[in-house]
Amino acid sequence: MRILYNILLLIVAIPGLLYFLLKMLLTGKYRNSFLQKLGARQKHLLADIPAGKRIWIHAVSVGEVTAAAPIVAALKKHRPEIRIIFSTSTETGQGMANRLITGADAFIYFPLDIPFAVNKMMNLVQPDVFVLVETELWPNFLAACRKRGVSSLIVNGRISPRSFHKYRKTGFFWRRILENVAAAGMISDIDASRISIMGMDTGKLKVMGNAKYDALAAMASAALHDDIARRLNVRKDEKFLVAGSTHSGEEDAVIQVYRELLGRYPEFKLILVPRHIERTGEVMSLLRQADLNDTITVTEINNGRLRQDEKVIVVDVIGELFKIYSLATVVYCGGSLVPKGGQNILEAAAWGKVIFYGPSMEDFSQEAALLEEAGAGFRIHNAQDLSEGILHILADPQDLLARGENGQAVVRANMGAAERYAEMVVRYIG
């Protein structure tokens, strides 16, 4: 099976290389990471790490890095002498790792799953244990770990419905790959069931919870709120509708709702955070079409323009959304009115915010169920539902506050997974 996989890799290698080169030339994306993904330019990052047991922890991008942060902290608390090498696949993830992860001895890029790149990085890192955050399965890498006697572990494991649908079609292949995983700690019973159906030995599985609860509860601090409020020149009495991680097709609905909201609450402001910042021009055009010209971007603020009393702030930089949620009076979380599976509603819940989201929450169904039970999450189906829901909840400020606090309590009540995952890893390090 792996021979077939490598033949397919060779077939797609040339068009894949052209894709990377075009992206680098046209957008600058991958410019800082492509050679590192082939195993180059990383030796110096690993040269001065002191002797000791080594754990290689891999988190694909921003979301996985957030989950990994409290696990790394717990590992260092248990075994401070352990050396941690932390990798990401994306440049945004690398930036987030450098900000969030404390205690790592080196930050590197994960190699492309090509045998020569994998072997080069394995020789450089020389891990005793490999820890994969959530679930991204790379056949050549996992096989290389097993061949070298390196235990591969999954922590905070999750299998989204969309990923499960794809994995299930090729279960004959993944069963063999999963034999290379020594143990898997999964977020929920559903995730454990899905990876079991894919072929994971049930004796290697354990449900251990979601480490993101630990991360977000720890991150939601007054200092973080004060920092973003100062930078955006926010007054204490300002009220904001924050629309986070919006996709194409959602900004229209949010803008419509905001215009209706202004009819009842003319003092309200809107903060729009598109999921992909390259869509900023498109979002600005939609605002102009709606006669919402009183707008400022975070880039303009960062470049020295002082925010006055603009009605709309467009967040066109990466890594600010979690802080931005702290400013919200009420939140809409995107990727949910369009079929994208939803986005992380826990980030807003950690700040004690009431959150609205659409019907497409497949990737965060359990989180949505918990918040709905607490009265802090509301599922809507269109712009009219969103408008009516927001106006209804704003009519009773005390109820709004109480519901937000209940959602925040859900986040805090589910803490503790990071400690469990750290204990699992420590057992394999010896």
C-alpha positions in Angstrom: 0.0 0.0 0.0 2.8 2.4 0.8 4.5 1.6 -2.5 1.3 2.6 -4.2 1.1 5.7 -2.1 4.7 6.7 -3.1 4.0 6.1 -6.8 1.0 8.5 -6.5 3.3 11.0 -4.8 5.7 10.9 -7.7 2.8 11.4 -10.2 1.6 14.6 -8.4 5.1 15.9 -7.5 5.7 17.9 -10.6 2.3 19.7 -10.7 2.6 20.1 -6.9 6.0 21.7 -7.2 4.7 24.1 -9.9 1.8 25.0 -7.5 4.2 25.9 -4.7 6.4 27.9 -7.0 3.5 29.9 -8.4 2.1 30.6 -4.9 5.6 31.8 -3.8 5.9 34.1 -6.9 2.4 35.5 -6.9 1.5 35.7 -3.2 4.7 35.2 -1.3 3.0 32.2 0.5 5.4 29.3 1.4 8.4 31.5 0.7 9.7 31.1 4.2 8.8 27.4 4.6 9.1 25.5 1.3 12.8 24.6 1.5 12.4 23.8 5.2 9.7 21.3 4.3 12.2 19.5 2.2 14.6 19.3 5.2 16.8 22.2 4.3 17.8 25.2 6.5 16.7 23.6 9.8 20.0 22.0 11.0 21.1 25.2 12.8 17.8 25.3 14.8 18.6 21.9 16.3 22.3 22.2 16.7 22.5 23.5 20.3 19.8 21.5 22.0 21.2 20.0 25.2 21.3 16.2 25.7 18.2 14.4 26.9 15.1 12.6 25.9 13.4 14.3 22.9 9.7 14.6 22.1 8.8 15.8 18.7 5.3 17.5 18.8 3.5 18.4 15.6 0.6 20.7 15.3 -0.5 21.5 11.7 -1.7 25.1 12.1 -3.2 27.7 14.4 -6.0 25.6 15.9 -3.8 22.6 16.7 -1.1 24.9 18.1 -3.8 26.3 20.5 -4.6 22.8 21.7 -0.9 21.9 22.0 0.1 24.8 24.2 -1.3 23.5 27.5 -0.1 20.0 26.8 3.4 21.3 26.3 3.1 23.3 29.6 1.9 20.2 31.4 4.8 18.1 30.0 7.4 20.5 31.1 5.8 20.6 34.6 6.0 16.8 34.8 9.5 16.4 33.2 11.3 19.7 32.9 14.4 18.0 31.6 12.7 16.7 28.5 13.7 18.4 25.2 10.7 19.5 23.0 11.0 20.0 19.3 7.8 21.6 18.0 6.8 21.6 14.3 4.0 23.1 12.3 3.0 22.8 8.6 1.9 26.4 8.0 3.6 29.7 8.4 0.7 31.1 10.3 1.0 28.1 12.6 4.7 28.7 13.1 4.0 32.3 14.1 1.4 31.3 16.6 3.6 28.6 18.0 6.4 31.1 18.7 3.8 33.2 20.6 2.0 30.5 22.5 4.3 27.6 23.1 6.7 28.1 26.1 9.3 25.5 26.9 10.1 24.3 23.4 13.8 23.9 22.6 13.3 24.4 18.8 10.5 25.4 16.3 10.7 23.7 12.9 8.6 23.0 9.9 7.2 19.5 9.4 8.7 17.8 6.3 6.7 16.9 3.2 5.8 13.2 3.3 8.5 12.4 0.8 11.0 9.7 2.0 14.2 11.7 1.6 12.7 14.8 3.4 11.3 12.6 6.2 14.5 10.7 6.7 16.6 13.9 6.7 14.4 15.5 9.4 14.3 12.3 11.5 18.1 12.2 11.4 18.3 15.9 12.5 15.6 15.7 15.3 16.3 12.2 16.6 13.1 12.0 18.6 12.4 9.4 21.2 8.6 10.0 20.9 6.5 11.6 18.2 3.3 13.3 19.3 0.7 14.3 16.7 -1.9 16.9 17.8 -5.4 16.1 16.4 -5.2 13.9 13.4 -3.2 14.3 10.2 -1.8 11.0 9.1 1.3 10.9 7.0 2.2 7.3 5.8 5.9 7.7 5.1 6.5 9.6 8.3 4.7 7.2 10.6 6.4 4.3 8.9 9.8 5.9 9.5 9.0 6.4 13.1 8.1 2.8 13.6 11.2 1.6 11.7 13.4 3.6 14.1 11.6 2.5 17.2 10.0 5.9 17.8 6.6 5.6 19.4 4.0 7.7 17.6 1.1 9.0 19.7 -2.1 11.0 18.8 -3.3 13.5 21.4 -6.5 15.6 21.2 -7.5 13.4 18.4 -10.5 14.3 16.3 -12.0 13.0 13.1 -14.4 15.6 11.5 -17.4 14.2 9.6 -15.9 15.4 6.3 -12.5 13.8 7.0 -14.3 10.6 8.2 -16.2 10.4 4.9 -13.0 10.5 2.9 -11.1 8.1 5.3 -13.9 5.6 5.2 -13.8 5.3 1.4 -10.2 4.2 1.7 -10.3 2.3 5.0 -8.2 -0.5 3.5 -5.3 1.9 3.2 -5.6 3.7 6.6 -5.8 0.4 8.6 -2.2 -0.4 7.7 -1.1 3.2 8.4 -2.7 3.2 11.8 -0.8 0.1 12.8 2.2 2.5 13.2 0.4 4.5 15.9 1.2 3.3 19.4 -1.7 5.0 21.2 -4.4 7.6 20.5 -6.1 9.9 23.0 -9.3 11.1 21.4 -11.5 14.1 22.2 -14.8 12.2 22.4 -16.5 8.9 22.0 -17.5 9.9 18.5 -14.0 10.6 17.4 -12.8 7.3 19.0 -15.5 5.4 17.2 -14.6 7.0 13.8 -10.9 6.2 14.1 -11.8 2.7 15.2 -13.9 2.2 12.1 -10.9 3.4 10.1 -8.9 0.5 11.5 -7.3 1.7 14.8 -7.0 -1.1 17.3 -9.5 -0.3 20.1 -7.0 -1.4 22.7 -4.8 1.6 21.8 -7.7 4.1 22.1 -8.8 6.2 25.1 -11.2 9.1 25.3 -9.4 12.0 27.1 -11.3 15.2 26.3 -10.4 18.4 24.5 -7.2 20.3 25.5 -8.5 23.5 23.8 -10.7 24.1 26.9 -7.5 24.3 29.0 -5.8 26.6 26.4 -8.6 29.0 26.0 -9.5 29.2 29.7 -5.9 30.1 30.5 -5.6 32.6 27.6 -8.7 34.6 28.4 -7.0 37.2 30.6 -7.7 40.9 31.4 -4.3 41.8 30.1 -5.1 40.4 26.7 -8.4 42.3 26.6 -6.7 45.5 27.7 -4.1 45.1 25.0 -6.5 44.9 22.1 -8.8 47.5 23.5 -5.8 49.9 23.7 -4.6 49.2 20.2 -8.0 49.7 18.7 -8.8 52.7 20.9 -11.9 51.1 22.3 -14.0 53.1 24.8 -15.4 51.2 27.8 -19.0 52.0 26.8 -18.7 50.8 23.2 -20.8 47.9 22.0 -19.7 45.5 19.2 -21.2 42.8 17.1 -18.1 40.6 16.3 -18.4 38.4 13.3 -15.5 36.0 13.4 -14.0 33.7 10.8 -16.6 34.6 8.1 -16.5 33.0 4.7 -17.8 34.2 1.3 -21.5 34.4 1.4 -21.7 35.2 5.1 -20.6 38.8 5.2 -23.7 39.8 3.2 -25.9 38.3 5.9 -23.8 39.9 8.7 -24.0 43.4 7.0 -27.7 43.1 6.6 -28.2 42.2 10.2 -25.9 45.0 11.3 -27.9 47.6 9.4 -31.0 46.3 11.1 -29.3 46.4 14.4 -28.3 50.1 13.9 -32.0 50.9 13.6 -32.6 49.9 17.2 -29.1 50.5 18.6 -27.4 53.3 16.6 -24.3 53.2 18.9 -23.4 49.6 17.9 -20.2 49.0 16.0 -19.3 46.0 13.8 -16.0 44.1 13.8 -15.6 41.8 10.8 -13.0 39.1 10.8 -12.8 37.2 7.5 -11.4 33.7 7.8 -9.0 34.4 4.9 -7.5 37.8 5.0 -6.8 37.8 1.2 -10.6 38.4 0.9 -10.3 41.8 2.6 -10.8 43.7 -0.7 -14.0 41.8 -1.3 -15.3 42.5 2.2 -14.5 46.2 1.9 -16.4 46.3 -1.4 -19.5 44.7 0.2 -19.4 47.3 3.0 -19.2 50.2 0.4 -22.2 48.7 -1.5 -24.1 48.8 1.8 -23.1 52.5 2.4 -21.0 51.5 5.3 -18.1 53.7 4.4 -17.1 54.7 7.9 -14.6 51.8 8.1 -11.0 51.2 9.2 -8.8 48.2 9.0 -6.4 46.8 11.6 -3.5 47.2 9.1 -4.3 51.0 9.0 -4.3 51.1 12.7 -1.0 49.2 12.9 0.4 51.7 10.4 -0.3 54.6 12.7 -3.9 55.7 11.8 -5.8 56.4 15.1 -9.2 54.9 15.2 -11.8 57.5 16.1 -15.4 56.5 16.0 -15.6 54.4 12.9 -18.6 52.2 12.7 -16.8 49.2 11.2 -13.4 47.6 11.9 -12.2 45.0 9.4 -9.5 42.7 10.9 -7.2 42.1 7.9 -4.3 40.5 9.9 -3.8 37.0 11.3 -3.8 36.0 15.0 -6.1 38.7 16.5 -9.5 36.9 16.5 -9.2 35.5 20.0 -8.4 38.9 21.5 -11.1 40.5 19.4 -13.8 38.3 20.9 -13.1 39.9 24.2 -14.5 43.2 22.9 -17.8 41.6 21.8 -21.2 42.4 23.2 -22.6 39.5 21.0 -20.8 37.2 18.6 -21.6 35.5 15.2 -19.2 32.7 14.4 -18.7 32.0 10.7 -18.2 29.0 8.5 -21.7 28.0 9.6 -24.2 29.7 7.4 -22.3 28.2 4.5 -21.3 24.5 4.4 -17.9 24.8 5.9 -18.4 22.8 9.1 -18.2 25.8 11.5 -15.4 27.4 13.4 -14.2 27.3 16.9 -17.0 28.7 19.1 -15.0 27.9 22.3 -12.8 31.0 21.7 -15.7 33.4 22.2 -17.2 31.2 25.0 -14.0 31.5 27.0 -14.6 35.2 27.2 -18.2 34.7 28.4 -19.9 35.7 25.2 -23.2 34.6 23.8 -22.6 33.1 20.3 -24.8 32.7 17.2 -23.9 30.3 14.4 -25.5 28.7 11.4 -26.6 25.1 10.8 -23.3 23.9 9.5 -21.5 23.0 12.7 -20.4 19.5 11.9 -16.8 20.1 13.0 -17.9 21.5 16.3 -21.1 19.6 17.0 -20.2 18.6 20.6 -19.1 22.1 21.5 -22.3 23.5 20.1 -24.4 21.0 22.0 -22.7 22.0 25.3 -23.1 25.7 24.7 -26.7 25.3 23.6 -27.5 23.3 26.8 -25.9 26.2 28.8 -28.0 28.7 26.9 -24.9 30.5 25.5 -25.1 29.1 22.0 -27.8 29.8 19.4 -28.2 28.0 16.1 -29.7 30.1 13.3 -30.6 29.4 9.7 -30.5 32.7 7.9 -30.0 36.5 8.3 -33.5 37.0 9.6 -33.0 34.4 12.4 -29.7 36.1 13.3 -31.3 39.5 13.4 -34.2 38.5 15.5 -32.0 36.4 17.8 -29.6 39.2 18.5 -32.3 41.8 19.0 -34.1 39.5 21.4 -31.0 38.7 23.5 -29.9 42.4 23.6 -33.3 43.4 25.0 -32.4 41.8 28.4 -28.8 42.8 29.3 -28.8 40.7 32.6 -29.9 37.6 30.7 -27.2 38.2 28.1 -24.6 38.5 30.9 -25.9 35.4 32.7 -25.9 33.2 29.5 -22.4 34.3 28.7 -21.2 33.4 32.1 -22.8 30.0 31.8 -20.9 29.4 28.6 -17.7 30.4 30.2 -18.4 28.0 33.0 -18.8 25.2 30.4 -15.3 25.9 29.2 -13.8 25.9 32.7 -15.7 22.7 33.7 -14.2 20.8 30.8 -10.6 21.6 31.7 -8.1 18.9 32.6 -7.5 17.1 29.3 -4.0 18.6 28.8 -2.8 17.0 32.0 -4.2 13.6 30.9 -2.5 13.9 27.5 0.8 14.9 29.2 0.7 11.9 31.5 0.1 9.6 28.5 3.1 11.0 26.6 5.3 10.7 29.8 4.5 7.0 30.0 6.1 6.5 26.6 9.1 8.6 27.2 10.1 6.3 30.1 
